[in-house]
């Protein structure tokens, strides 16, 4: 009687290898995406701090500067 052997076929071995590779690549890519998102968020926070500091400086300069006088209108003769 010829039954199935206990060894997996070449097709099933190749399928399992591709599945394992895909899983490993997926994990690697997810870690890369997470690192990129952390970098983007930290850059956004840095730029926000710079913008807020610049706005505060501009407001302080505007408050410290004297208000310009309005020019007198020219009179008609």
MOWOZI-V922340 format. One record per pair of residues at least 24 apart in sequence whose ideal C-beta (glycine too) atoms are under 10 Angstrom apart, sorted by the first residue. I is the first residue (numbers start at 1). J is the second residue. D is the distance in Angstrom with one decimal. If there is no record, write none. Layout:
i:I j:J d:D
i:I j:J d:D
This chain:
none
